[in-house]
Amino acid sequence: MTFMQRFSKYLVGLVIGVMVSFMLFSNRSCTKWLPGNQVRKTLTANPIQGNDLTNCLMECYGLNDSIMREIASSGEINFKESLVRTKPLKYMVEGKHNGNSYKAMFEVGDTLSTVIALNQIDNNKTCRCN
């Protein structure tokens, strides 16, 4: 038996094995354990609210607590800008709502996740919040 004949036999077996695995496990999510998904789960496990500054910014940008929960649950976690070696943990999340992009820093507490910084990325809208 030549090399190509053995190779094609193994290749057929591999393809059949991949197809069977896909059929058996296609309805399962294999990414729940990834760090970004774990952070999203942690952020949204408790109520989300803003502080005085971020509440003003949310009002200026037309956002509310439920929209911030949506951004936290579907946005991308920016680990480079997150503060994961501090207590409490702070995560930078980049997400979209109604075509606008936002960056929000969330502080994770025991019973609450607080938006402590908020910026609308693709708009030069000036908000008068102090």
Backbone as a chain_set.jsonl record, in Angstrom:
{"seq": "MTFMQRFSKYLVGLVIGVMVSFMLFSNRSCTKWLPGNQVRKTLTANPIQGNDLTNCLMECYGLNDSIMREIASSGEINFKESLVRTKPLKYMVEGKHNGNSYKAMFEVGDTLSTVIALNQIDNNKTCRCN", "coords": {"N": [[0.854, -1.171, 0.0], [0.632, 2.149, -0.908], [1.947, 5.342, 0.155], [0.123, 7.447, -0.388], [-2.299, 6.072, -0.628], [-2.641, 5.107, 2.002], [-2.716, 7.552, 3.31], [-5.048, 8.753, 2.203], [-6.964, 6.992, 3.183], [-6.796, 7.485, 5.963], [-7.512, 10.155, 5.924], [-10.179, 10.069, 5.046], [-11.293, 8.767, 7.263], [-10.818, 10.725, 9.227], [-12.405, 12.869, 8.284], [-14.966, 11.711, 8.469], [-15.065, 11.327, 11.251], [-14.96, 14.014, 12.174], [-17.369, 14.966, 11.118], [-19.265, 13.383, 12.506], [-18.713, 14.196, 15.14], [-19.406, 16.914, 14.949], [-22.161, 16.68, 14.462], [-23.009, 15.515, 16.863], [-22.288, 17.379, 18.83], [-23.125, 19.903, 18.038], [-25.125, 21.592, 19.085], [-24.14, 22.609, 21.402], [-22.415, 25.106, 23.273], [-19.096, 25.841, 22.985], [-17.565, 27.815, 24.014], [-18.086, 28.974, 26.433], [-16.386, 28.956, 28.615], [-14.349, 30.716, 28.097], [-12.309, 33.618, 28.927], [-13.444, 36.227, 28.358], [-16.206, 35.698, 28.17], [-16.697, 34.791, 30.761], [-16.203, 37.127, 32.226], [-18.235, 38.806, 31.207], [-20.453, 37.417, 32.214], [-20.002, 37.734, 34.965], [-20.188, 40.544, 35.185], [-22.872, 41.015, 34.564], [-24.26, 39.621, 36.463], [-25.217, 40.925, 38.667], [-27.223, 43.868, 39.515], [-26.809, 46.737, 37.35], [-25.546, 49.98, 37.534], [-24.961, 53.532, 37.275], [-22.555, 56.025, 38.401], [-22.596, 59.404, 39.748], [-21.341, 61.018, 37.716], [-21.274, 59.258, 35.455], [-23.989, 58.695, 35.186], [-24.924, 61.164, 34.331], [-23.54, 61.323, 31.885], [-24.649, 59.076, 30.581], [-27.3, 59.938, 30.316], [-26.872, 62.105, 28.614], [-25.901, 60.786, 26.314], [-28.101, 59.305, 25.682], [-28.578, 56.848, 26.934], [-29.343, 54.145, 29.255], [-29.626, 52.236, 32.35], [-30.402, 49.613, 31.591], [-29.588, 49.488, 28.931], [-26.862, 49.727, 29.312], [-26.415, 47.304, 30.559], [-26.904, 45.631, 28.397], [-24.764, 46.372, 26.739], [-22.67, 45.519, 28.384], [-23.141, 42.771, 28.386], [-22.851, 41.993, 25.739], [-20.673, 43.254, 24.629], [-17.146, 43.689, 23.775], [-14.513, 42.644, 25.828], [-11.913, 44.581, 26.914], [-9.013, 43.659, 27.836], [-6.495, 44.765, 28.116], [-6.895, 47.386, 28.924], [-8.282, 47.006, 31.205], [-8.49, 46.705, 34.804], [-7.392, 44.312, 36.448], [-5.936, 43.428, 38.559], [-6.561, 44.714, 40.811], [-8.582, 45.552, 43.655], [-11.769, 46.746, 44.069], [-12.419, 44.703, 41.122], [-11.982, 46.019, 37.827], [-13.324, 46.427, 34.671], [-12.844, 47.146, 31.255], [-15.124, 47.681, 28.757], [-16.025, 47.435, 25.406], [-18.559, 48.347, 23.341], [-21.543, 48.364, 21.231], [-24.424, 50.366, 20.496], [-27.374, 51.148, 18.887], [-25.926, 51.808, 16.552], [-23.851, 53.397, 17.476], [-20.63, 53.511, 19.011], [-19.282, 52.569, 22.153], [-17.188, 52.983, 25.043], [-16.865, 51.62, 28.146], [-16.113, 51.63, 31.572], [-16.424, 49.222, 33.966], [-17.009, 48.632, 37.365], [-16.742, 45.955, 39.495], [-18.686, 44.878, 42.056], [-19.742, 43.214, 45.134], [-22.547, 43.056, 45.179], [-23.339, 44.677, 43.133], [-22.736, 46.102, 39.927], [-20.939, 48.778, 38.774], [-20.971, 51.51, 36.563], [-18.203, 53.292, 35.972], [-16.814, 54.898, 34.257], [-17.361, 56.365, 31.079], [-17.508, 56.608, 27.577], [-18.317, 57.889, 24.424], [-17.31, 56.639, 21.465], [-17.264, 57.12, 18.59], [-18.319, 59.648, 18.145], [-18.314, 63.126, 18.397], [-19.712, 64.4, 20.379], [-20.327, 66.769, 22.843], [-20.637, 66.661, 26.264], [-21.897, 68.243, 29.127], [-20.866, 67.423, 31.795], [-19.846, 67.048, 35.129]], "CA": [[0.0, 0.0, 0.0], [1.47, 3.338, -1.032], [1.71, 6.412, 1.133], [-1.093, 8.188, -0.744], [-3.449, 5.238, -0.309], [-2.805, 5.145, 3.463], [-3.102, 8.917, 3.668], [-6.457, 8.976, 1.843], [-7.76, 6.197, 4.11], [-6.836, 8.241, 7.222], [-8.241, 11.397, 5.679], [-11.601, 9.721, 5.032], [-11.659, 8.517, 8.659], [-10.823, 12.019, 9.914], [-13.585, 13.615, 7.838], [-16.138, 11.067, 9.074], [-15.02, 11.637, 12.679], [-15.326, 15.422, 12.364], [-18.802, 15.105, 10.831], [-20.0, 12.781, 13.616], [-18.531, 15.094, 16.29], [-20.207, 18.112, 14.721], [-23.576, 16.337, 14.632], [-23.272, 15.228, 18.269], [-22.017, 18.51, 19.719], [-23.408, 21.184, 17.374], [-26.015, 22.457, 19.85], [-23.461, 23.036, 22.624], [-21.461, 26.189, 23.124], [-17.779, 25.434, 23.485], [-16.802, 29.013, 24.354], [-18.552, 29.543, 27.698], [-15.301, 28.992, 29.577], [-13.361, 31.733, 27.735], [-12.272, 34.713, 29.896], [-14.392, 37.293, 28.039], [-17.55, 35.253, 28.527], [-16.777, 34.748, 32.22], [-16.313, 38.514, 32.689], [-19.605, 39.261, 30.885], [-21.343, 36.762, 33.177], [-19.772, 38.394, 36.253], [-20.704, 41.919, 35.123], [-24.337, 41.061, 34.482], [-24.863, 38.805, 37.521], [-25.838, 41.856, 39.61], [-27.724, 45.075, 38.854], [-25.827, 47.693, 36.836], [-25.941, 51.378, 37.671], [-23.879, 54.479, 37.104], [-22.331, 56.979, 39.479], [-23.122, 60.724, 39.366], [-20.787, 61.43, 36.432], [-21.698, 58.394, 34.351], [-25.429, 58.884, 34.982], [-25.045, 62.365, 33.497], [-23.089, 60.956, 30.538], [-25.649, 58.178, 29.998], [-28.429, 60.776, 29.909], [-26.414, 62.886, 27.461], [-25.782, 59.888, 25.157], [-29.365, 58.609, 25.458], [-28.453, 55.482, 27.442], [-29.867, 53.905, 30.603], [-29.02, 51.073, 32.995], [-30.651, 48.385, 30.831], [-28.725, 49.522, 27.742], [-25.512, 49.443, 29.791], [-26.386, 45.849, 30.771], [-26.794, 45.055, 27.06], [-23.379, 46.587, 26.308], [-21.822, 44.644, 29.206], [-23.342, 41.365, 28.054], [-22.513, 41.67, 24.351], [-19.478, 43.97, 24.196], [-15.836, 43.048, 23.844], [-13.75, 42.998, 27.016], [-10.566, 45.041, 26.588], [-8.227, 43.271, 29.003], [-5.334, 45.651, 28.25], [-7.301, 48.59, 29.644], [-8.966, 46.599, 32.432], [-7.666, 46.668, 36.014], [-7.765, 43.021, 37.012], [-5.091, 43.132, 39.712], [-6.991, 45.613, 41.879], [-9.865, 45.254, 44.293], [-12.571, 45.83, 43.251], [-12.033, 44.511, 39.726], [-12.521, 46.997, 36.882], [-13.223, 45.912, 33.308], [-13.191, 48.037, 30.154], [-15.963, 46.991, 27.772], [-16.294, 48.2, 24.195], [-19.771, 47.804, 22.742], [-22.33, 49.22, 20.34], [-25.863, 50.494, 20.678], [-27.957, 52.019, 17.865], [-24.915, 52.257, 15.603], [-22.792, 54.15, 18.133], [-19.689, 52.7, 19.78], [-19.028, 53.084, 23.497], [-16.236, 52.335, 25.944], [-17.345, 51.805, 29.521], [-15.367, 50.931, 32.623], [-17.329, 48.679, 34.973], [-16.412, 48.192, 38.621], [-17.521, 44.81, 39.948], [-18.836, 44.746, 43.494], [-20.402, 41.984, 45.576], [-23.976, 43.072, 44.874], [-23.613, 45.713, 42.147], [-21.715, 46.491, 38.952], [-21.089, 50.222, 38.616], [-20.293, 52.144, 35.434], [-17.42, 54.373, 36.577], [-16.325, 55.751, 33.173], [-18.135, 56.131, 29.862], [-17.101, 57.464, 26.471], [-18.856, 57.536, 23.116], [-16.086, 56.636, 20.66], [-17.349, 57.629, 17.224], [-19.091, 60.874, 18.083], [-17.651, 64.208, 19.109], [-20.722, 65.083, 21.173], [-19.813, 67.303, 24.099], [-21.583, 66.633, 27.369], [-21.485, 69.12, 30.234], [-20.968, 66.645, 33.021], [-18.666, 67.232, 35.996]], "C": [[0.904, 1.241, 0.0], [1.087, 4.369, 0.04], [0.396, 7.133, 0.85], [-2.347, 7.373, -0.436], [-3.716, 5.23, 1.194], [-3.284, 6.514, 3.917], [-4.574, 9.176, 3.365], [-7.386, 8.181, 2.752], [-7.905, 6.924, 5.452], [-7.63, 9.528, 7.081], [-9.749, 11.15, 5.66], [-12.086, 9.478, 6.461], [-11.741, 9.807, 9.462], [-12.067, 12.827, 9.563], [-14.849, 13.018, 8.449], [-16.195, 11.376, 10.564], [-15.418, 13.08, 12.987], [-16.817, 15.609, 12.129], [-19.643, 14.531, 11.966], [-19.902, 13.678, 14.853], [-19.38, 16.342, 16.137], [-21.688, 17.819, 14.933], [-23.913, 16.113, 16.101], [-23.198, 16.48, 19.149], [-22.389, 19.866, 19.129], [-24.297, 22.112, 18.189], [-25.387, 22.933, 21.155], [-22.52, 24.19, 22.318], [-20.142, 25.764, 23.753], [-16.957, 26.629, 23.935], [-17.218, 29.627, 25.685], [-17.435, 29.725, 28.702], [-14.262, 30.06, 29.263], [-13.431, 32.929, 28.687], [-13.285, 35.831, 29.625], [-15.813, 36.935, 28.427], [-17.73, 35.193, 30.037], [-16.918, 36.161, 32.79], [-17.71, 39.049, 32.41], [-20.612, 38.681, 31.878], [-21.225, 37.427, 34.546], [-20.374, 39.799, 36.264], [-22.225, 41.966, 35.202], [-25.023, 40.222, 35.548], [-25.612, 39.666, 38.53], [-26.409, 43.049, 38.849], [-26.578, 45.986, 38.422], [-26.388, 49.086, 37.022], [-24.724, 52.254, 37.448], [-23.648, 55.283, 38.369], [-22.826, 58.351, 38.999], [-22.638, 61.157, 37.983], [-21.318, 60.577, 35.296], [-23.209, 58.43, 34.14], [-25.683, 60.099, 34.101], [-24.643, 62.052, 32.055], [-24.092, 60.035, 29.848], [-26.857, 58.975, 29.516], [-28.079, 61.576, 28.661], [-26.367, 62.028, 26.193], [-27.073, 59.14, 24.853], [-29.329, 57.15, 25.887], [-29.128, 55.375, 28.803], [-29.234, 52.622, 31.145], [-29.227, 49.788, 32.191], [-29.82, 48.347, 29.546], [-27.277, 49.236, 28.142], [-25.359, 47.949, 30.087], [-26.216, 45.142, 29.426], [-25.356, 45.202, 26.533], [-22.436, 45.665, 27.081], [-21.952, 43.186, 28.788], [-22.929, 41.009, 26.629], [-21.236, 42.33, 23.858], [-18.214, 43.137, 24.307], [-15.104, 43.548, 25.083], [-12.343, 43.377, 26.568], [-9.698, 44.795, 27.827], [-7.007, 44.166, 29.192], [-5.674, 46.902, 29.05], [-8.041, 48.267, 30.942], [-7.973, 46.559, 33.589], [-8.049, 45.413, 36.793], [-6.908, 42.621, 38.206], [-5.421, 44.05, 40.885], [-8.267, 45.069, 42.498], [-10.573, 46.574, 44.508], [-12.056, 45.77, 41.808], [-12.705, 45.559, 38.851], [-12.256, 46.497, 35.468], [-13.662, 46.966, 32.31], [-13.934, 47.218, 29.105], [-16.212, 47.932, 26.608], [-17.489, 47.564, 23.503], [-20.495, 48.821, 21.894], [-23.789, 49.228, 20.765], [-26.361, 51.519, 19.678], [-26.91, 52.618, 16.935], [-23.791, 53.079, 16.205], [-21.919, 53.207, 18.952], [-19.373, 53.381, 21.1], [-17.913, 52.288, 24.163], [-16.71, 52.652, 27.351], [-16.481, 50.996, 30.465], [-16.372, 50.527, 33.685], [-16.519, 48.262, 36.193], [-17.317, 47.12, 39.199], [-17.51, 44.76, 41.464], [-19.529, 43.437, 43.833], [-21.863, 41.925, 45.145], [-24.34, 44.03, 43.749], [-22.442, 45.857, 41.194], [-21.965, 47.959, 38.629], [-20.319, 50.691, 37.398], [-19.541, 53.338, 36.008], [-16.793, 55.293, 35.535], [-17.08, 55.371, 31.907], [-17.69, 57.115, 28.801], [-17.755, 56.957, 25.197], [-17.719, 57.718, 22.12], [-16.237, 57.403, 19.353], [-18.18, 58.897, 17.079], [-18.371, 61.933, 18.903], [-18.639, 65.027, 19.946], [-20.117, 65.522, 22.497], [-20.909, 67.291, 25.143], [-21.042, 67.504, 28.482], [-21.71, 68.411, 31.551], [-19.688, 66.844, 33.839], [-18.713, 66.211, 37.093]], "O": [[1.822, 1.354, 0.813], [0.061, 4.265, 0.713], [-0.367, 7.4, 1.778], [-3.358, 7.94, -0.022], [-4.865, 5.333, 1.624], [-4.143, 6.628, 4.792], [-5.278, 9.761, 4.189], [-8.484, 8.643, 3.063], [-8.998, 6.978, 6.015], [-8.333, 9.941, 8.003], [-10.512, 11.946, 6.207], [-13.169, 9.93, 6.831], [-12.638, 9.966, 10.289], [-12.708, 13.402, 10.442], [-15.718, 13.762, 8.904], [-17.271, 11.659, 11.09], [-16.134, 13.334, 13.956], [-17.467, 16.344, 12.873], [-20.643, 15.138, 12.352], [-20.9, 13.895, 15.539], [-20.01, 16.784, 17.099], [-22.397, 18.632, 15.526], [-24.999, 16.486, 16.542], [-23.963, 16.617, 20.104], [-21.995, 20.893, 19.682], [-24.229, 23.327, 18.0], [-26.055, 23.604, 21.941], [-21.908, 24.249, 21.251], [-20.095, 25.374, 24.92], [-15.766, 26.483, 24.213], [-16.741, 30.707, 26.032], [-17.538, 30.589, 29.572], [-13.371, 30.296, 30.078], [-14.505, 33.23, 29.207], [-13.916, 36.329, 30.557], [-16.545, 37.772, 28.953], [-18.806, 35.512, 30.542], [-17.676, 36.369, 33.737], [-18.313, 39.68, 33.279], [-21.52, 39.381, 32.327], [-22.234, 37.657, 35.213], [-21.001, 40.197, 37.245], [-22.793, 42.857, 35.834], [-26.249, 40.116, 35.545], [-26.543, 39.19, 39.18], [-26.113, 43.227, 37.667], [-25.516, 46.007, 39.044], [-27.55, 49.349, 36.713], [-23.592, 51.771, 37.434], [-24.45, 55.231, 39.302], [-23.425, 58.436, 37.927], [-23.436, 61.614, 37.165], [-21.766, 61.107, 34.279], [-23.671, 58.215, 33.019], [-26.552, 60.072, 33.23], [-25.323, 62.463, 31.115], [-24.357, 60.195, 28.657], [-27.38, 58.717, 28.432], [-28.9, 61.707, 27.753], [-26.75, 62.491, 25.119], [-27.138, 58.41, 23.864], [-29.979, 56.305, 25.271], [-29.447, 56.386, 29.429], [-28.408, 52.0, 30.478], [-28.321, 48.958, 32.117], [-29.393, 47.273, 29.123], [-26.546, 48.58, 27.401], [-24.282, 47.389, 29.884], [-25.471, 44.168, 29.325], [-24.805, 44.266, 25.953], [-21.511, 45.094, 26.503], [-20.972, 42.442, 28.832], [-22.68, 39.839, 26.338], [-20.759, 42.002, 22.772], [-18.215, 42.036, 24.857], [-15.082, 44.749, 25.35], [-11.659, 42.585, 25.919], [-9.656, 45.616, 28.743], [-6.528, 44.316, 30.316], [-4.827, 47.42, 29.778], [-8.388, 49.176, 31.696], [-6.769, 46.399, 33.384], [-8.908, 45.445, 37.674], [-7.14, 41.57, 38.804], [-4.65, 44.15, 41.839], [-8.942, 44.222, 41.914], [-9.98, 47.47, 45.109], [-11.354, 46.669, 41.345], [-13.849, 45.943, 39.093], [-11.121, 46.185, 35.108], [-14.703, 47.602, 32.476], [-13.438, 46.198, 28.627], [-16.57, 49.093, 26.806], [-17.448, 46.394, 23.122], [-20.116, 49.991, 21.839], [-24.314, 48.257, 21.309], [-25.841, 52.633, 19.616], [-26.992, 53.791, 16.57], [-22.851, 53.429, 15.492], [-22.406, 52.228, 19.517], [-19.217, 54.601, 21.168], [-17.717, 51.103, 23.895], [-16.929, 53.812, 27.699], [-16.158, 49.838, 30.203], [-17.084, 51.366, 34.237], [-15.476, 47.62, 36.071], [-18.516, 47.34, 39.376], [-16.456, 44.617, 42.083], [-19.862, 42.648, 42.948], [-22.361, 40.858, 44.784], [-25.519, 44.188, 43.434], [-21.286, 45.748, 41.603], [-23.075, 48.338, 38.253], [-19.158, 50.326, 37.21], [-20.16, 54.292, 36.478], [-16.29, 56.361, 35.884], [-17.4, 54.203, 31.689], [-17.514, 58.303, 29.073], [-17.753, 55.758, 24.916], [-17.217, 58.829, 21.948], [-15.407, 58.258, 19.045], [-18.69, 59.183, 15.996], [-17.875, 61.646, 19.992], [-18.417, 66.213, 20.188], [-19.47, 64.733, 23.186], [-21.986, 67.847, 24.93], [-19.84, 67.497, 28.747], [-22.613, 68.747, 32.317], [-18.584, 66.811, 33.295], [-17.822, 66.176, 37.942]]}, "num_chains": 1, "name": "protein.A"}
